[in-house]
Every structure is written in C-alpha cells, then in structure tokens.
Amino acid sequence: MAVLLTNGTYIDAATLSFTKTHILAGEGAEGGISLLNEIPVNHNYTELDCSGRYITQAFANAHHHAYSALARGMGAPKKAPADFSEILRYIWWPLDKALDQEMIRYSALVTAIACAKNGVTFVIDHHASPNAVDGCLEIIEEAFESVGVGHLLCYEISDRDGMGIARKGLLETEKYLSRRQGLVGLHASFTVGDKTLKQAVELARQLNSGIHMHVAEDLSDENHCLENYHTWVIDRLAAAGVLDFPKTILAHCLHLDEYERRQLSGSPAWVVQNMESNLNNSVGLFDSKGLSDRIMLGTDGMHSDMLRSAKAAYFSGHNHDNIDYAETYRRFRNVGNYLNENGFTGYGENNLVVLNYDSPTPFSKENFYGHFLFGLETRHLQHVIAQGKLVVRNGRVITVDEGEILEEARRQATMLWKKMKRK
C-alpha cells in the first residue's frame, strides 16, 4: 500500500533544498514520490501526519556482513589473535564454517531488522558460509524481503576451504544471478588462486555483473600477492579484469601505494570505506589520496547504523584523509549513485525516513552538514518507508514479529557458539 506523508518538510537528498509539502510515495522497487500541495482524497494509502517532522531519502549500506550478526557477545577464541590474519583464522573463519541454513536465516533477519530501524532500506551484503553454500543467497534474500529491506547480494568465493567449496560458491552465484540482481563475491586476493579469480571474472562478464571483494585490508594481503604472484594486489586484479566492471566494489583499500591508487582511480570500480571495522582490527586508517570520487561508506558487519559510520569517517579522517563536511555526506549518499548508474533497482526516491528532529538551533539547507554530523542520530528516526511500503512505524518494525525473531536468534546464536567450540 502506498504511503502518504502529510504536513512535513522534505529535504532533497541531492540538492538539500527544504520544502514544506505532502509526499505520496508509490509502492514498488521502481516507484517514485510526488510532492503535493493538497492532500488527495479517494486513494488507497497509509497516511501519516508528519507535522514538525523532516523527511528525506532513506539510507543504504555499501558493504555489510549479515552472517556476523550472531557473533555479538560470544566467548573469546581459543587463541588471542596477534594480528589480522589470526583474527580471521580464530574468529571469523570458524564462525562462517559453523553456519547452517537456519543460522544464516536468522542472521539475515536480525540484520534486516537492525537496518530498517536505523533507516537503512538497502544493503549490499557480502556473505560466507562454506559448509552451507547451496541456497544461502536465496535464504538471505527471503529474510531481507520479509522485513522490507532491498539488497544486492553476493557469496564470498574463496579457495581457503578447498577447491570443491570454491566451485560451490561459483555455482551458487551463477544460479542466483541468473534470475536476480547481485554481484560475484570473492574474499580477498590472498585466499583466491588464479583459477578461481579467472572463473569469477568470467562469470561476472557473462552475467553483466561485477566483483565484490576485500582489497588490501591488511598489509599481509599485499605481501602475499608480491610473494606468490610477483605483483601488487591492484595489478593482479587489473590483469584479471576485476577493474573493468563499473559494478565492481573493492572494500577497504587501505594499503595501496601511489601507483596502485592511480591505477584504481583510472578504472570504473568503486571503493568502500569501513572506518570502524578498520579501527577495531587495527589494520590502518582509510586515506582517499589519489583515489577517484567513487567512494562509498559501509559497516563491514560491525553494525547497521550508517549515520554512525558517517561520523566515524569524518572524525577519524581529520589528520590523514582529505575529508570535510560535504565530502562525508557525499560518500554517505554515494551508494545511491552507484546503484543508479549501474541500473540496480530497489533504492529509488520512495525509500524515505521521517525524522523527529526538534533542533534547538535553526535547521536549513545552509547549515545542513553541521546538523548531519553533529545533530542527527538514529534516535530521531520515527518512520521508515522502503520502496513505498511502511516498514517502521514510531520506531517499531511492523513487517515481522521482532520479538519472536530475536528469541529464535538467541537460540541459534547459542547453538552456533557451541559448534565453534567443538571445532
């Protein structure tokens, strides 16, 4: 059912113009909005009075890991990780190998709920479950869509668990992308051999897609590439054709030298900054020097709050990145440009958030950036509309039974943690 928002102030996400108006949001993946001077009558829609409220386009996450949702609060690993490689070996790889289909389902459900409540109505997700590959993307899709969150999914293909599982990842990707929008996922250069890399690029070309992978998140990725392939990561990816696709997303890109940055900047590929994850893993800080303006923001599975990620990018970038108020907001909104330029659907103008933001100071186009960074928080989100459908009303998800899902998620998390201890 379409949604009518009355008596609100619409903030255009691109121009930042403020308009007092009524808004009719049409339903559907390609639906739009109409700004109205008068309230229409004799129409079938859900009406919400937005007097004193601000309305703007909802948010999107350019790099998430829904599979990590059940990790919160789990016990310490068998060995305290000494570096990033050991963080993967002792925390994330044991977790992804322990996932089964129900764990995947509830990881996706709680992630979608968290996204919706944080005003995020579109997620670009990067999934891994090497012992539960078959059908995993469809499970995530169904979970996201039951909540009302749009998606661009991929499976993280890797050789780290053997060529048989890598082949399963390729087959799952081909099966899923043959009928849905999505990307061809790879883990990172240091876990992907030449054969798998070639097959993934060929698949992306065949399906008119792109590659979504981690790049130079830690210096060890570059060192491994140099030792094993006698070149740097970006060179290796360029030679394989990864950088040829305007749909390609490269996450992190911390440890690139000046040459690699020029090479990446000259390609149509996009970069995703994940500042809080980088800080948490102590792998380095993002620096946009030498890169193009094709930079987006993600959370890397840390959480689902994009306003928080924007603030982290700005505050942590003061001393080492060329980032100011306007650039922070541009990166925050750039995922919409990526999706639109590449013809992906599900994140049109009919994705909206209604903000109950009672500022003690004037709020206008002229000072929007200051409010964006120092005022607006997810606690100000009152309603969320995804593809013209009301999914959050007065801070509560209305599309699914959140309490029931969380109860089962806790049961799934307990089983997951027990499985990890046995490995």
C-alpha positions in Angstrom: 0.0 0.0 0.0 1.3 3.5 -0.9 2.2 5.9 1.9 1.1 9.5 2.2 3.1 11.7 4.5 1.3 15.0 5.2 2.5 18.4 6.5 6.2 17.5 6.6 9.4 19.2 5.5 11.0 17.4 2.6 14.8 17.6 2.4 16.0 16.7 -1.1 19.0 14.3 -0.6 20.8 15.7 -3.6 20.1 19.5 -3.5 19.5 19.7 0.2 16.6 22.1 -0.5 13.8 22.2 2.2 10.2 22.1 1.1 7.1 22.1 3.2 4.8 19.6 1.4 2.8 16.5 1.4 4.5 13.4 -0.1 2.9 10.4 -1.8 5.3 7.5 -2.1 4.3 4.9 -4.7 4.9 1.3 -3.9 7.3 -0.9 -5.8 11.0 -1.4 -6.5 10.9 1.4 -9.2 8.3 3.6 -7.5 8.8 7.3 -7.1 7.3 10.1 -5.0 5.0 13.0 -5.6 5.2 16.3 -3.8 1.7 17.6 -3.4 0.2 21.0 -2.4 -3.1 19.4 -1.3 -3.9 16.1 0.4 -5.5 13.8 -2.2 -8.8 12.1 -1.5 -10.3 8.7 -2.5 -7.0 7.0 -2.7 -5.8 3.8 -1.1 -2.8 4.6 1.0 -1.4 4.7 4.6 -1.5 8.2 5.9 1.0 9.6 8.5 0.8 13.1 9.9 4.4 14.5 9.7 3.8 17.9 11.2 7.1 19.3 12.6 9.0 16.4 11.0 11.7 16.2 8.4 11.5 13.7 5.5 14.4 12.6 3.3 15.7 9.7 1.4 16.4 6.6 3.5 20.0 5.3 3.9 22.0 2.5 2.3 25.0 0.4 3.3 27.6 -0.3 0.7 29.4 -3.2 2.5 27.8 -5.4 5.2 28.2 -8.9 6.5 24.9 -10.2 7.7 26.5 -13.5 8.5 28.3 -11.9 11.5 25.0 -10.9 13.3 25.1 -13.8 15.8 28.7 -13.1 16.9 27.8 -10.4 19.4 28.8 -11.4 22.9 30.3 -14.8 22.0 33.2 -16.1 24.1 36.9 -15.5 23.4 38.6 -17.6 20.7 40.9 -20.5 21.6 43.8 -18.2 21.0 44.0 -14.5 21.4 44.7 -13.1 17.8 48.1 -11.4 17.5 47.3 -9.8 14.1 44.7 -9.5 11.4 45.4 -12.9 9.9 44.8 -14.5 13.3 41.6 -12.5 13.7 40.3 -14.3 10.6 41.7 -17.7 11.5 40.5 -17.8 15.1 37.3 -15.7 14.9 35.6 -15.2 11.6 36.5 -18.3 9.7 35.5 -20.7 12.5 32.2 -18.7 12.7 31.4 -18.8 9.0 32.2 -22.5 8.8 29.8 -23.3 11.6 26.8 -21.6 10.0 23.9 -23.7 8.8 20.8 -22.6 6.9 18.8 -21.6 10.0 21.6 -19.6 11.4 22.0 -17.9 8.1 18.3 -17.1 8.0 18.2 -15.6 11.5 21.5 -13.7 10.9 19.8 -12.1 7.9 16.6 -11.4 9.7 18.1 -9.6 12.7 20.4 -7.7 10.3 17.5 -6.6 8.2 15.6 -5.5 11.3 18.5 -3.5 12.6 19.0 -1.9 9.2 15.3 -0.9 9.0 15.3 0.6 12.5 18.4 2.6 11.6 16.8 3.9 8.4 18.8 1.7 6.1 16.5 0.3 3.4 19.1 -1.1 1.0 22.1 -3.3 1.8 25.0 -4.5 -0.3 25.9 -7.7 1.5 29.0 -10.0 1.3 28.2 -13.5 2.6 30.3 -16.5 3.6 29.1 -20.0 4.8 31.5 -22.6 3.3 29.6 -25.5 4.8 26.2 -24.2 3.8 26.7 -22.7 0.4 23.7 -24.2 -1.5 20.7 -21.8 -1.4 22.3 -19.4 1.0 21.7 -16.3 -1.1 18.0 -17.1 -1.6 17.7 -17.6 2.2 19.2 -14.1 2.8 17.0 -12.6 0.1 13.8 -14.0 1.6 14.8 -12.7 5.1 15.6 -9.2 3.8 12.5 -9.0 1.8 10.2 -10.2 4.6 11.4 -7.2 6.6 11.3 -4.9 3.6 15.0 -4.2 3.0 16.3 -4.0 -0.5 19.5 -5.9 -1.3 22.4 -6.6 -3.6 23.9 -9.9 -2.5 27.0 -12.0 -3.2 28.7 -15.1 -1.9 32.3 -14.8 -0.8 34.1 -17.3 -3.1 37.4 -18.4 -1.7 39.9 -21.2 -2.1 40.7 -21.3 1.6 38.4 -24.2 2.3 39.4 -26.2 -0.8 38.6 -26.0 -4.5 35.4 -28.0 -4.0 33.8 -25.3 -1.9 35.1 -22.6 -4.2 33.3 -24.4 -7.0 30.1 -24.5 -4.9 30.4 -20.7 -4.4 30.7 -20.2 -8.2 27.7 -22.4 -8.8 25.6 -20.7 -6.1 26.5 -17.3 -7.6 25.6 -18.3 -11.1 22.3 -19.8 -10.1 21.3 -16.8 -8.1 22.5 -14.1 -10.5 20.7 -15.8 -13.4 17.4 -14.6 -12.0 18.3 -11.7 -9.6 20.5 -8.7 -9.4 23.7 -9.3 -7.5 27.4 -9.4 -7.6 30.2 -12.0 -7.9 31.8 -12.2 -4.5 35.4 -13.0 -3.7 37.1 -13.0 -0.3 40.5 -11.4 -0.9 43.5 -11.8 -3.2 45.4 -13.9 -0.6 42.7 -16.6 -0.4 41.8 -16.7 -4.1 44.0 -18.5 -6.6 44.4 -17.7 -10.3 41.9 -20.3 -11.5 39.1 -19.2 -9.2 39.9 -15.5 -9.9 39.6 -16.1 -13.6 36.4 -18.1 -13.3 34.8 -15.3 -11.1 35.7 -12.6 -13.6 34.4 -14.7 -16.5 31.1 -15.2 -14.6 30.8 -11.5 -13.8 31.3 -10.8 -17.5 28.8 -13.5 -18.6 26.1 -12.2 -16.2 26.8 -8.5 -16.7 27.8 -8.1 -13.1 30.9 -7.0 -11.2 33.2 -8.3 -8.4 32.7 -7.5 -4.7 35.8 -8.3 -2.6 38.2 -7.2 0.1 41.3 -5.4 -1.1 44.4 -4.6 0.9 42.5 -4.5 4.2 45.8 -5.5 5.9 49.4 -5.2 4.6 49.6 -9.0 4.6 47.3 -9.1 1.5 49.8 -7.0 -0.4 52.8 -9.1 0.9 51.1 -12.4 0.0 50.4 -11.1 -3.5 54.0 -9.9 -4.0 55.5 -13.2 -2.7 53.1 -15.5 -4.6 52.3 -13.6 -7.8 55.2 -11.2 -8.0 53.0 -8.1 -8.3 50.8 -5.9 -6.1 47.1 -6.6 -5.5 45.7 -3.9 -7.8 48.0 -5.0 -10.6 46.8 -8.6 -10.2 43.2 -7.6 -10.1 43.6 -5.3 -13.1 45.3 -8.1 -15.1 42.5 -10.4 -14.3 39.8 -7.9 -15.4 38.3 -7.2 -12.0 38.7 -3.4 -12.5 36.9 -3.5 -15.9 33.4 -3.5 -14.4 31.6 -0.3 -13.2 29.7 -2.6 -10.9 32.9 -3.8 -9.1 33.2 -2.9 -5.4 36.5 -3.1 -3.6 36.2 -2.9 0.2 38.8 -1.3 2.4 41.8 -0.4 0.1 44.0 0.7 2.9 47.5 -0.4 1.9 47.7 0.8 -1.7 50.8 2.7 -2.9 50.7 5.7 -5.2 50.8 3.7 -8.4 48.0 1.4 -7.3 45.8 4.4 -6.4 46.3 5.9 -9.8 45.5 2.6 -11.5 42.4 2.1 -9.4 41.3 5.7 -9.9 41.6 5.3 -13.7 39.1 2.4 -13.6 35.3 2.4 -13.2 35.5 0.4 -10.0 34.1 1.7 -6.7 35.8 1.7 -3.2 34.0 1.2 0.2 35.4 2.8 3.3 34.7 0.9 6.6 36.4 3.0 9.2 35.1 1.5 12.4 36.0 -2.1 11.3 39.5 -0.9 10.4 39.9 0.7 13.8 38.6 -2.4 15.6 41.0 -4.7 13.7 44.0 -2.2 14.0 44.7 -2.6 10.3 45.2 1.0 9.4 43.1 4.1 8.5 41.5 4.9 5.2 43.0 7.6 3.1 41.4 8.8 -0.1 44.6 10.3 -1.5 44.9 9.5 -5.2 41.6 7.8 -5.4 38.6 8.9 -7.5 35.3 10.2 -6.1 33.8 6.7 -6.4 34.0 6.2 -2.6 31.1 4.8 -0.5 30.6 4.0 3.1 29.9 0.6 4.7 30.0 -1.0 8.1 31.7 -4.3 7.4 29.3 -6.1 9.6 30.2 -4.1 12.7 26.6 -2.7 13.0 23.9 -1.3 10.8 23.9 2.4 11.6 25.1 4.4 8.6 24.8 7.8 10.4 27.3 6.4 12.9 29.6 5.3 10.1 29.5 8.7 8.5 30.5 10.3 11.8 33.3 7.8 12.2 34.6 8.5 8.7 34.7 12.2 9.4 36.1 12.2 12.9 38.8 9.6 12.2 39.8 11.2 9.0 40.8 14.6 10.3 44.5 14.0 10.3 45.1 11.7 7.4 42.3 12.0 4.9 41.0 14.8 2.6 37.5 14.8 4.1 35.3 17.6 5.2 31.5 18.0 6.0 30.4 18.0 2.3 32.7 15.1 1.4 31.4 13.0 4.3 27.9 13.5 3.2 28.8 12.8 -0.5 30.4 9.4 0.5 27.3 8.7 2.7 25.0 9.2 -0.3 27.3 7.8 -3.0 25.8 4.3 -2.8 22.7 5.7 -4.4 24.8 6.9 -7.3 26.5 3.5 -7.6 23.1 1.7 -7.7 21.5 4.2 -10.1 24.4 4.3 -12.5 24.5 0.5 -12.7 20.8 0.0 -13.2 20.2 -1.7 -9.9 16.6 -1.4 -8.5 15.2 -1.1 -5.0 16.6 2.2 -3.8 14.5 4.8 -5.5 13.0 8.0 -4.2 10.2 6.1 -2.5 12.7 5.0 0.2 12.2 7.6 2.9 12.9 8.3 6.6 10.8 10.6 8.8 12.9 12.4 11.4 11.5 13.7 14.6 14.4 16.2 15.0 13.5 19.0 17.2 16.6 21.1 16.9 17.4 23.8 19.4 19.0 25.8 16.6 17.9 26.8 13.1 18.0 23.9 10.5 18.2 24.8 6.8 19.9 24.0 3.6 22.7 26.4 4.5 23.7 24.5 7.7 22.5 21.0 6.8 26.0 19.5 7.0 26.5 20.7 10.6 23.3 19.1 11.7 24.1 15.9 9.7 27.4 15.4 11.6 26.7 16.9 15.0 22.9 16.6 15.4 21.1 13.9 13.5 21.1 10.4 15.1 19.1 7.3 14.6 17.2 8.0 17.8 15.5 10.8 15.7 14.1 8.2 13.2 10.3 7.9 13.7 9.1 6.2 10.5 10.8 4.3 7.7 9.4 3.7 4.2 11.1 1.1 2.0 10.1 1.0 -1.7 6.9 2.9 -0.9 5.9 0.5 2.0 5.8 1.4 5.6 8.3 -0.9 7.4 9.0 1.1 10.6 6.3 3.0 12.5 7.1 5.0 15.6 10.4 3.2 15.9 9.0 -0.3 15.6 9.3 -2.8 12.7 5.8 -3.7 11.6 6.5 -6.1 8.8 7.7 -9.0 11.0 7.4 -10.1 14.6 10.7 -8.7 16.0 10.3 -10.3 19.4 9.8 -13.8 18.0 12.7 -13.4 15.7 15.1 -12.2 18.4 14.0 -15.1 20.7 14.9 -17.6 18.0 18.1 -15.8 17.0 19.3 -16.1 20.6 18.7 -19.9 20.4 20.5 -20.1 17.0 23.4 -18.0 18.5 23.8 -20.4 21.4 24.0 -23.4 19.0 26.5 -21.5 16.8 28.8 -20.8 19.7 28.7 -24.4 20.8 29.6 -25.6 17.3 32.5 -23.2 17.2 33.9 -24.5 20.5 33.9 -28.1 19.1 36.0 -27.1 16.1 
